[in-house]
Amino acid sequence: MLSKEAADHATFLDGAATFQYMPEGDLWDLFRLGDATAFTYIYAKYFPLLLNYGHQFTKDHELVKDVIQDLFIYLKEKRTTLGATTSIRFYLYQAYRRRIFRYLRKKKNQREGKYANGYGFEITLSQESIMINSIIDEERRQQLEKAFNILTRRQKEILIYYFYENFSYQEITTVMGFSEVQYARILMGRSIAKLRKHLGALSIN
């Protein structure tokens, strides 16, 4: 006879196999209806993504983890009042970004925070592989990395969302808090133009 822990693990694995091919909107609805296995699956799947995402805003590993835990506690407690979504990752990124900014603003003597005060993405291409892969030689990769590092943090962030996360302009607008989609398009255009200026003939489309 299976122990309770083993039985719970088996139940999770069975659920995970089902959830893997389930539309995200349906999975999210199951969680909102109180399905504990759906919640566990969402947590297990998105915790490492949120961990990496949080590290783009601050290198304080414990803070990043605390904000994730706080977010999931909130979601579990408020599940019946949460809105529907067809993209769980987008929903979590939006909620996490707001929450970690609040945490960072509260920290005393903290160098990271709002963009005006130096907040924003800290990543470099050596840490996250975006817009590049093994077909680009080392020289070109270094050129791309150097060009990426001269971008502002907002420019880095929008490129990450568009090229790496495959967010739409509407989703980027929501996550980054723009009032209109055109502002996201303008920032993207300026970011790409700045990269092209430093990259010459290297295509990034």
Phi, psi and omega per residue, in radians:
M1 nan 2.353 -3.125
L2 -1.207 2.466 2.986
S3 -1.210 2.888 -3.141
K4 -1.065 -0.734 -3.124
E5 -1.105 -0.770 3.136
A6 -1.152 -0.698 3.128
A7 -1.127 -0.726 3.114
D8 -1.097 -0.708 3.140
H9 -1.146 -0.735 3.123
A10 -1.106 -0.720 3.110
T11 -1.088 -0.730 3.121
F12 -1.097 -0.764 -3.134
L13 -1.114 -0.713 3.089
D14 -1.094 -0.750 3.132
G15 -1.152 -0.687 -3.122
A16 -1.076 -0.692 3.127
A17 -1.090 -0.641 3.111
T18 -1.276 -0.789 -3.073
F19 -1.172 -0.478 -3.079
Q20 -1.011 -0.567 -3.085
Y21 -1.913 0.129 -3.128
M22 -1.493 2.399 3.037
P23 -0.944 2.427 -3.044
E24 -1.070 -0.567 3.107
G25 -1.087 -0.701 3.121
D26 -1.212 -0.699 3.111
L27 -1.092 -0.770 3.128
W28 -1.101 -0.680 3.118
D29 -1.135 -0.669 3.085
L30 -1.061 -0.778 3.093
F31 -1.045 -0.785 -3.117
R32 -1.130 -0.441 3.120
L33 -1.477 -0.075 3.059
G34 1.825 0.219 3.116
D35 -1.265 1.911 -3.074
A36 -1.147 -0.611 -3.136
T37 -1.209 -0.622 3.082
A38 -1.113 -0.729 3.112
F39 -1.098 -0.785 3.141
T40 -1.077 -0.712 3.133
Y41 -1.119 -0.790 3.124
I42 -1.071 -0.762 3.138
Y43 -1.082 -0.843 -3.099
A44 -1.122 -0.658 -3.090
K45 -1.291 -0.710 -2.977
Y46 -1.752 -0.190 3.104
F47 -1.007 -0.889 -3.133
P48 -1.117 -0.573 3.102
L49 -1.166 -0.750 3.116
L50 -1.203 -0.565 3.100
L51 -1.087 -0.814 3.110
N52 -1.158 -0.719 3.137
Y53 -1.075 -0.786 -3.141
G54 -1.092 -0.588 3.140
H55 -1.222 -0.213 3.053
Q56 -1.318 -0.339 -3.123
F57 -1.771 -0.477 3.131
T58 -2.731 2.585 3.104
K59 -1.596 0.075 3.105
D60 -1.334 1.658 -3.034
H61 -1.054 -0.733 -3.110
E62 -1.169 -0.668 3.099
L63 -1.109 -0.776 3.128
V64 -0.999 -0.815 3.137
K65 -1.154 -0.710 3.139
D66 -1.066 -0.704 -3.137
V67 -1.173 -0.667 3.085
I68 -1.089 -0.836 3.134
Q69 -1.049 -0.763 -3.141
D70 -1.089 -0.713 3.139
L71 -1.104 -0.791 -3.105
F72 -1.234 -0.566 3.042
I73 -1.096 -0.780 3.113
Y74 -1.062 -0.810 -3.115
L75 -1.065 -0.721 -3.125
K76 -1.161 -0.719 -3.120
E77 -1.227 -0.581 -3.041
K78 -1.850 0.285 -2.982
R79 -0.960 -0.636 -3.073
T80 -1.266 -0.267 -3.133
T81 -1.827 -0.046 -3.111
L82 -1.294 2.628 3.106
G83 -1.389 2.900 3.090
A84 -1.343 2.782 3.071
T85 -2.698 2.633 3.041
T86 -1.834 -0.007 3.100
S87 -2.425 1.762 -3.112
I88 -1.132 -0.705 3.138
R89 -1.034 -0.807 3.119
F90 -1.063 -0.770 -3.139
Y91 -1.054 -0.799 -3.107
L92 -1.210 -0.703 3.119
Y93 -1.069 -0.788 -3.138
Q94 -1.058 -0.820 -3.134
A95 -1.182 -0.694 -3.105
Y96 -1.197 -0.717 -3.126
R97 -1.045 -0.794 3.113
R98 -1.084 -0.746 -3.047
R99 -1.216 -0.752 -3.100
I100 -1.221 -0.549 3.067
F101 -1.125 -0.660 3.093
R102 -1.127 -0.735 3.113
Y103 -1.088 -0.772 -3.098
L104 -1.155 -0.626 3.126
R105 -1.161 -0.491 -3.114
K106 -1.395 -0.376 -3.075
K107 -1.255 2.343 3.113
K108 -1.416 2.493 3.093
N109 0.959 0.605 -3.136
Q110 -1.715 2.282 -3.072
R111 -1.392 -0.358 -3.083
E112 -1.695 2.692 3.123
G113 2.932 -2.381 3.127
K114 -1.071 2.709 -3.133
Y115 -0.982 -0.674 -3.121
A116 -1.104 -0.411 -3.132
N117 -1.908 0.305 3.110
G118 1.679 0.197 3.112
Y119 -1.332 2.847 3.046
G120 2.233 -3.015 -3.064
F121 -1.129 2.412 3.141
E122 -1.884 -0.057 -2.918
I123 -1.213 2.772 2.936
T124 -2.210 2.870 -3.097
L125 -1.189 -0.323 3.079
S126 -1.268 -0.348 3.125
Q127 -1.646 -0.621 3.129
E128 -2.234 2.226 -3.141
S129 -1.519 1.776 3.126
I130 -2.175 2.403 3.067
M131 1.080 0.136 3.137
I132 -2.381 2.740 3.064
N133 -2.714 -2.923 -2.993
S134 -1.177 -0.259 -3.109
I135 -1.385 -0.209 3.088
I136 -1.586 2.234 -3.096
D137 -1.242 2.917 -3.035
E138 -1.058 -0.671 -3.125
E139 -1.108 -0.788 3.122
R140 -1.158 -0.665 3.121
R141 -1.063 -0.738 3.125
Q142 -1.150 -0.656 3.095
Q143 -1.108 -0.749 3.135
L144 -1.142 -0.706 3.134
E145 -1.116 -0.763 3.126
K146 -1.102 -0.745 3.125
A147 -1.119 -0.711 3.140
F148 -1.094 -0.632 -3.082
N149 -1.261 -0.259 3.106
I150 -1.534 -0.124 3.104
L151 -1.253 2.726 3.013
T152 -1.252 2.898 -3.120
R153 -1.157 -0.612 3.082
R154 -1.158 -0.663 3.107
Q155 -1.156 -0.723 3.069
K156 -1.050 -0.775 -3.062
E157 -1.094 -0.779 -3.084
I158 -1.196 -0.598 3.087
L159 -1.158 -0.670 3.085
I160 -1.055 -0.848 -3.109
Y161 -1.088 -0.725 -3.035
Y162 -1.349 -0.843 -3.038
F163 -1.550 -0.639 -3.030
Y164 -1.642 -0.739 -3.116
E165 -1.605 -0.202 -3.139
N166 1.055 0.597 3.082
F167 -1.324 2.563 3.045
S168 -1.344 2.921 3.094
Y169 -1.091 -0.603 3.110
Q170 -1.152 -0.725 3.113
E171 -1.161 -0.708 3.098
I172 -1.076 -0.729 3.119
T173 -1.008 -0.764 -3.127
T174 -1.202 -0.839 -3.092
V175 -1.096 -0.762 -3.056
M176 -1.521 -0.069 3.031
G177 1.377 0.422 3.075
F178 -1.292 2.619 3.131
S179 -1.426 -0.407 -3.137
E180 -2.472 2.635 -3.138
V181 -1.064 -0.578 -3.077
Q182 -1.067 -0.482 3.125
Y183 -1.204 -0.622 3.066
A184 -1.162 -0.724 3.130
R185 -1.132 -0.697 3.128
I186 -1.120 -0.805 3.137
L187 -1.096 -0.709 3.111
M188 -1.092 -0.788 -3.136
G189 -1.059 -0.747 3.129
R190 -1.174 -0.640 -3.134
S191 -1.159 -0.794 3.137
I192 -1.155 -0.703 3.126
A193 -1.085 -0.689 3.128
K194 -1.155 -0.696 3.085
L195 -1.118 -0.811 -3.117
R196 -1.052 -0.646 -3.141
K197 -1.041 -0.621 -3.089
H198 -1.653 -0.210 -3.066
L199 -1.819 -0.280 3.137
G200 1.167 -2.069 -3.006
A201 -1.467 -0.091 -3.115
L202 -1.238 2.087 -3.107
S203 -1.424 2.433 3.076
I204 -2.102 0.163 3.138
N205 -1.379 nan nan
